[in-house]
């Protein structure tokens, strides 16, 4: 049995490596805030959210739409999905408590442990079947419909009766029957576990019956050596059955493990949806576009991590930039530039994970990778200068770069003088554009931004943080030519007003 709630027709690779740059992505996009809002204090759900969101950049449009439909089902049937998740968690806990016996050394111990595990898991499987029959009709997505159909098809009523009978027999309350053949050097071979006859004959009938092949009976003494020989013969007969049963227990246990993990991602996303809806944040299901489409539009896009932290709706921004792949963002200090940069990166990551985004509308081309190059604090170990550290991180990004990637720069290369920083950044941007990369660049380097503006590039967009005449920031980004000032004096006056 397979769950397949994250991919149509295949399992999610929980054991595969995370992207090499995942730590920078988590730090720069403030993904920990997002994971925390999805999982609360549940470390398991936190890790599930982390795995899915960081491993979904290679997915296609069909997979994104497949997940979106399942998520919509979860939003409409949250209580039922929670019940299903609780069933899976219960099965995982039951397996954990009893799995030690299956890991035993001897076939008889392995068999007994597997029987115990299957016995307790079948109770949960029965509840799962009832759930699918009674509540499955409320789900519409392909993923859930396929899952519930599979459960009803592969777990008919007679299946439970057969399993119940087999498990009872495998406890061997009436003894064990093993057949063998005489092999080379008078050694026994071809040991086979046999089912005991279900028809019990009376004593007289068994004594005087002439039916059946002739048989011989051997009695062994009660010493330790004889007991060891009998144990070896028994284990040889039981071993194939014990292994098969242990594999069956592992298979059913793995099904519930996968079910809890995949449902956990959707429940975490549903919890995030409920939290943001209560805060009045506008949400929508984004429209993914092919990687080579150049699609990049949004209406009232907000930084979800800021919305979570603020506990209320925050200012959003619009962008209509289809066919563009270079974005320079300049303007007033603390005007919302870095916030918009994070909003773009978070929305891209959430869209490719199959989630909703915090916007009235959002559509973007798929990215094979999202990289971030944000300014860092000074190296306290003094092993290298800040500029050296920036270049080292840039080298790491280039090593992992693929076509159709997105790179978010935030005040990069500003740790040196403006002329040198602008020259280095300009060369890097020009080289990246030749590799089909989408670039968002927040900068105070006027020489850098203005040089590209003066070129009049068709593929470039220049946004500027709005500042009103009295110095107030609206946190809106509007099309505009880069300015030589970032109006830091406004902040100085605001912070130190009245100081003498």
C-alpha positions in Angstrom: 0.0 0.0 0.0 1.2 3.5 -0.9 -0.1 6.9 0.3 1.2 9.1 -2.6 -0.2 12.4 -1.2 2.8 14.5 -2.1 3.5 12.9 -5.5 1.2 11.2 -8.0 2.6 7.7 -8.3 5.8 7.9 -6.2 6.9 8.3 -2.6 8.5 11.5 -1.2 12.3 11.0 -0.5 12.5 11.7 3.2 16.0 10.3 3.4 17.5 12.3 0.6 19.9 15.2 1.2 18.6 18.8 1.6 20.0 21.4 -0.9 23.6 22.4 -0.1 22.5 26.0 0.5 19.5 25.2 2.7 20.9 26.8 5.9 21.4 30.2 4.1 17.9 29.9 2.6 16.4 29.3 6.1 18.3 32.2 7.6 17.7 34.8 4.9 14.1 34.0 4.2 13.3 33.6 7.9 11.8 30.2 7.2 12.1 29.2 10.9 9.2 31.5 11.6 7.1 29.8 8.9 8.0 26.3 10.2 7.2 27.3 13.7 3.7 28.6 12.7 3.0 25.4 10.9 4.2 23.0 13.6 3.8 24.8 16.9 5.8 22.9 19.5 5.7 19.6 17.5 9.3 18.8 16.4 8.1 16.1 14.1 5.8 18.5 12.1 8.5 21.1 12.1 10.9 18.6 10.4 8.2 17.5 8.0 7.6 21.1 6.9 11.3 21.7 6.6 11.8 18.6 4.4 9.0 19.2 2.0 9.6 22.9 1.5 13.3 22.6 0.9 13.1 19.6 -1.4 10.3 20.8 -3.8 12.2 23.1 -6.2 12.6 20.3 -8.8 8.9 19.6 -9.0 6.7 20.2 -12.0 3.4 22.1 -12.5 1.3 18.9 -12.3 2.8 18.0 -8.9 2.1 21.5 -7.6 -1.5 21.4 -8.8 -1.9 17.9 -7.4 -0.8 19.1 -3.9 -3.0 22.2 -4.2 -6.1 20.1 -4.7 -5.2 17.9 -1.7 -4.6 21.0 0.4 -8.0 22.4 -0.6 -9.5 19.1 0.5 -7.7 19.4 3.9 -8.9 23.0 4.4 -12.5 21.8 3.8 -12.2 18.6 5.9 -9.6 19.6 8.6 -11.3 17.7 11.4 -11.4 14.5 9.3 -7.8 14.8 8.2 -6.8 15.3 11.8 -8.6 12.1 12.7 -6.8 10.3 9.9 -3.5 11.7 11.0 -4.2 10.6 14.6 -4.8 7.0 13.4 -1.5 7.0 11.6 0.3 8.4 14.7 -1.4 5.7 16.8 -0.1 3.0 14.5 3.4 4.4 14.6 3.4 4.5 18.4 2.1 0.9 18.6 4.7 -0.3 16.2 7.4 1.5 18.2 6.4 -0.1 21.4 6.4 -3.6 20.0 9.0 -3.5 17.3 11.9 -4.7 19.5 10.7 -8.3 19.3 10.9 -8.2 15.5 14.5 -7.3 15.7 15.4 -10.4 17.6 18.1 -12.8 16.7 16.2 -16.1 16.5 13.5 -17.0 14.0 11.0 -18.0 16.8 11.5 -14.6 18.5 11.2 -12.7 15.2 8.0 -14.6 14.3 6.4 -13.9 17.7 7.4 -10.2 17.6 6.0 -9.9 14.0 2.8 -11.5 15.0 2.4 -9.1 18.0 3.1 -6.1 15.7 0.7 -7.2 13.0 -2.0 -8.0 15.6 -1.9 -4.5 17.0 -1.6 -2.8 13.6 -4.5 -4.7 12.2 -6.7 -3.0 14.7 -5.7 0.4 13.3 -6.0 -0.9 9.7 -9.6 -1.8 10.5 -10.3 1.7 11.8 -8.7 3.1 8.6 -11.0 1.0 6.4 -14.0 2.3 8.3 -12.8 5.8 8.0 -12.3 5.4 4.2 -15.8 4.0 3.8 -17.6 6.5 6.0 -15.7 9.8 5.3 -13.9 9.2 2.1 -16.9 10.5 0.1 -16.3 14.0 1.4 -13.0 14.3 -0.4 -12.7 15.4 -4.0 -8.9 15.6 -4.8 -7.3 12.9 -6.9 -4.8 12.1 -4.1 -7.4 11.4 -1.4 -9.8 9.7 -3.8 -7.1 7.3 -5.0 -5.9 6.6 -1.4 -9.4 5.8 -0.1 -10.2 3.6 -3.2 -6.9 1.7 -2.6 -7.8 1.1 1.0 -11.2 -0.3 0.2 -9.9 -2.4 -2.7 -7.0 -3.9 -0.9 -8.6 -4.3 2.5 -11.9 -6.2 2.0 -13.7 -7.8 4.9 -12.5 -11.3 4.0 -8.9 -10.0 4.2 -9.3 -9.3 7.8 -10.8 -12.7 8.5 -7.9 -14.4 6.7 -5.3 -12.3 8.6 -7.0 -13.0 11.9 -6.9 -16.8 11.2 -3.3 -16.7 10.1 -2.1 -14.8 13.1 -3.9 -17.2 15.4 -2.3 -20.2 13.7 1.1 -18.6 13.8 1.0 -18.5 17.6 1.3 -22.3 17.5 -0.9 -23.0 20.5 -1.2 -26.6 19.3 2.4 -27.2 18.4 4.6 -26.8 15.3 4.6 -29.1 12.4 7.8 -29.0 10.2 8.5 -31.4 7.3 12.0 -32.2 6.1 13.8 -34.4 3.6 16.9 -36.6 4.1 19.8 -34.8 2.4 23.5 -35.4 1.8 25.4 -37.1 4.6 22.1 -38.1 6.3 21.4 -34.4 7.1 17.9 -33.0 7.1 17.1 -30.5 4.3 14.1 -28.8 2.7 12.6 -27.8 6.0 9.0 -26.6 5.5 6.5 -25.3 8.0 3.2 -27.1 7.6 -0.3 -26.2 8.7 -1.8 -28.5 11.3 -4.9 -30.4 10.4 -8.0 -28.6 11.4 -10.0 -31.8 11.8 -9.4 -33.4 15.2 -10.0 -37.2 15.3 -11.0 -39.0 18.4 -8.4 -41.3 20.2 -9.9 -44.6 19.0 -10.3 -43.4 15.4 -6.7 -42.3 15.3 -5.5 -45.7 16.8 -7.5 -48.0 14.5 -7.5 -45.9 11.4 -5.6 -47.4 8.5 -5.8 -44.3 6.4 -2.8 -42.2 5.5 0.8 -42.9 4.8 2.9 -45.0 7.2 4.7 -42.9 9.8 7.3 -43.4 12.5 7.7 -41.6 15.8 10.9 -40.7 17.5 11.2 -39.7 21.1 14.1 -37.7 22.3 15.4 -37.3 25.8 14.9 -34.2 27.8 18.5 -33.2 28.0 19.9 -29.9 26.7 21.5 -31.3 23.7 18.3 -32.9 22.4 16.4 -29.6 23.1 19.0 -27.7 21.1 18.6 -30.1 18.1 14.8 -29.7 18.2 15.2 -25.9 18.4 17.5 -25.9 15.3 15.1 -28.0 13.3 12.1 -25.8 14.4 14.0 -22.6 13.5 14.9 -23.9 10.0 11.2 -24.5 9.3 10.1 -21.2 10.8 12.8 -18.9 9.4 11.2 -18.2 5.9 7.8 -17.5 7.5 9.3 -15.4 10.2 11.1 -13.2 7.6 8.1 -12.9 5.4 5.9 -11.9 8.4 8.5 -9.4 9.6 8.6 -7.8 6.1 4.8 -7.6 6.2 4.9 -5.8 9.5 7.5 -3.5 8.2 5.4 -2.8 5.1 2.3 -1.9 7.0 4.3 0.1 9.5 6.0 2.1 6.6 2.6 2.8 5.2 1.5 4.5 8.4 4.8 6.3 8.8 4.5 7.8 5.3 0.8 8.6 5.9 1.5 10.5 9.1 4.4 12.5 7.5 2.5 13.5 4.3 -0.7 14.3 6.3 1.5 16.2 8.7 2.6 18.6 6.0 -1.0 19.4 5.0 -2.2 19.8 8.5 0.7 22.2 9.3 -0.2 24.2 6.2 -3.9 24.2 7.2 -2.9 25.4 10.7 -0.9 28.2 9.1 -3.9 29.1 6.8 -6.2 29.3 9.8 -3.8 31.5 11.7 -3.3 34.0 8.9 -7.0 34.1 8.0 -7.8 35.0 11.6 -5.2 37.8 11.3 -7.0 39.2 8.2 -4.1 38.3 5.8 -5.3 37.7 2.2 -4.4 34.3 0.9 -4.6 32.7 -2.6 -3.5 29.6 -4.5 -0.8 30.7 -6.9 -0.7 29.8 -10.6 2.6 28.2 -11.5 4.0 28.7 -15.0 6.7 26.8 -17.0 10.2 27.6 -16.1 10.9 29.3 -19.5 7.7 31.4 -19.5 9.2 34.4 -17.7 6.1 34.7 -15.7 6.3 37.1 -12.6 3.2 38.9 -11.4 1.6 39.5 -8.0 -1.0 41.6 -6.4 -0.7 42.7 -2.7 2.1 40.3 -2.0 3.2 40.4 1.6 6.1 38.8 3.6 4.4 35.9 5.4 7.1 35.8 8.1 6.4 39.5 8.9 2.7 38.9 9.0 3.2 36.0 11.4 5.4 38.0 13.7 3.2 41.1 13.5 0.1 39.2 14.2 -1.9 41.2 11.7 -2.2 42.1 8.0 0.8 44.1 6.7 1.5 46.2 3.6 1.7 44.3 0.4 3.2 45.2 -3.1 2.2 44.6 -6.7 4.4 43.6 -9.6 3.6 43.1 -13.2 6.8 41.9 -14.8 6.2 39.1 -17.2 9.3 38.5 -19.4 11.6 40.3 -17.0 14.5 38.6 -15.2 16.4 41.5 -13.6 15.0 43.5 -10.8 16.8 46.3 -9.0 15.2 47.6 -5.8 16.5 50.9 -4.4 15.3 53.8 -2.3 14.8 54.9 1.2 16.2 53.1 4.2 13.7 50.9 6.0 11.2 51.4 3.2 10.3 47.8 2.8 12.9 46.7 0.2 14.3 43.7 2.2 10.8 42.8 3.2 9.7 42.6 -0.4 12.7 40.5 -1.3 11.8 38.0 1.4 8.2 38.0 0.2 9.2 37.1 -3.3 11.5 34.2 -2.1 8.9 32.9 0.4 6.1 33.0 -2.2 8.2 31.1 -4.7 9.2 28.5 -2.2 5.6 28.1 -0.9 4.2 27.9 -4.5 6.6 25.2 -5.5 5.7 23.2 -2.3 2.0 23.2 -3.3 1.0 25.7 -0.7 -1.0 28.9 -0.8 0.8 32.3 -0.8 0.1 35.6 1.1 -1.2 37.7 -1.8 -4.4 38.6 -3.6 -2.9 36.9 -6.7 0.4 35.4 -7.6 1.8 33.7 -10.6 5.5 32.9 -11.4 7.6 30.7 -13.5 9.1 27.7 -11.8 12.6 27.9 -10.5 14.9 25.0 -10.3 16.7 26.6 -7.3 16.3 29.6 -5.1 19.5 31.1 -3.7 20.0 34.0 -1.3 23.0 36.3 -0.8 22.1 38.6 2.1 24.5 40.8 4.0 26.0 39.1 7.1 27.3 40.4 10.4 31.1 40.8 10.8 33.0 37.5 11.3 33.6 37.5 15.1 36.4 35.0 14.7 38.3 37.5 12.5 39.3 34.6 10.2 38.4 36.7 7.2 37.0 40.1 6.3 33.4 40.7 5.5 34.1 41.2 1.8 36.0 37.9 1.6 33.2 36.2 3.3 30.7 37.6 0.7 32.9 36.4 -2.2 33.2 32.9 -0.7 29.4 32.6 -0.4 29.0 33.8 -3.9 31.4 31.1 -5.1 29.3 28.5 -3.3 26.2 29.8 -5.1 27.8 29.6 -8.5 29.0 26.1 -7.9 25.4 24.9 -7.3 23.8 27.2 -9.9 21.5 25.7 -12.6 19.5 27.4 -15.4 16.1 28.7 -14.4 17.3 29.5 -10.8 16.4 32.6 -8.8 19.0 34.6 -6.8 18.0 37.2 -4.2 20.7 39.7 -3.4 20.3 41.9 -0.3 22.9 44.7 0.0 25.6 42.4 -1.4 29.1 43.7 -2.0 28.4 46.9 0.0 31.2 46.0 2.5 33.8 47.6 0.2 33.8 51.0 -1.4 31.0 51.9 -3.8 33.1 51.9 -7.0 34.7 48.5 -6.3 31.5 46.9 -5.0 29.5 48.2 -8.0 32.1 46.9 -10.5 32.2 43.4 -8.9 28.4 43.2 -8.6 28.0 44.4 -12.2 30.2 41.7 -13.6 28.5 39.0 -11.5 25.0 40.1 -12.6 26.0 40.2 -16.3 27.5 36.7 -16.1 24.4 35.3 -14.3 22.0 36.8 -16.9 23.7 34.7 -19.5 22.8 31.5 -17.7 19.0 32.0 -17.6 18.9 33.2 -14.0 16.3 35.5 -12.5 17.8 38.1 -10.2 16.3 40.4 -7.5 18.9 42.9 -6.2 18.3 45.2 -3.3 21.1 47.7 -3.1 22.3 51.1 -2.0 25.1 51.1 -4.6 23.9 53.9 -6.8 26.6 53.4 -9.4 25.5 49.8 -9.8 21.8 50.3 -10.1 22.1 53.5 -12.2 24.5 51.9 -14.7 22.0 49.2 -15.5 19.2 51.8 -15.6 21.0 53.9 -18.1 21.4 50.9 -20.4 17.6 50.8 -20.9 17.4 47.0 -20.8 14.1 45.5 -21.9 14.5 42.6 -19.4 15.0 44.9 -16.3 12.6 46.4 -13.8 13.6 49.2 -11.4 11.6 49.6 -8.2 12.1 52.2 -5.5 10.9 52.3 -2.0 8.3 55.1 -1.7 9.1 58.1 0.6 6.6 60.8 1.1 7.6 64.5 1.2 7.5 64.5 5.0 9.9 61.5 5.1 7.3 58.9 6.1 7.7 55.4 4.5 4.6 53.8 3.0 6.5 50.4 2.5 5.3 50.5 -1.1 7.7 49.8 -4.0 7.0 51.8 -7.1 8.7 51.9 -10.5 11.4 54.5 -10.4 14.9 55.5 -11.3 17.6 54.9 -8.7 18.4 57.9 -6.5 21.8 58.9 -5.1 20.4 59.1 -1.6 18.7 56.5 0.7 17.5 59.3 3.0 19.2 57.9 6.1 18.9 61.5 7.6 15.2 60.9 8.0 15.9 58.0 10.3 18.5 59.9 12.2 16.1 62.8 12.8 13.3 60.3 13.9 15.5 58.4 16.2 17.4 61.3 17.7 14.7 63.9 17.6 14.9 66.1 20.7 18.3 64.7 21.7 20.7 67.4 22.9 
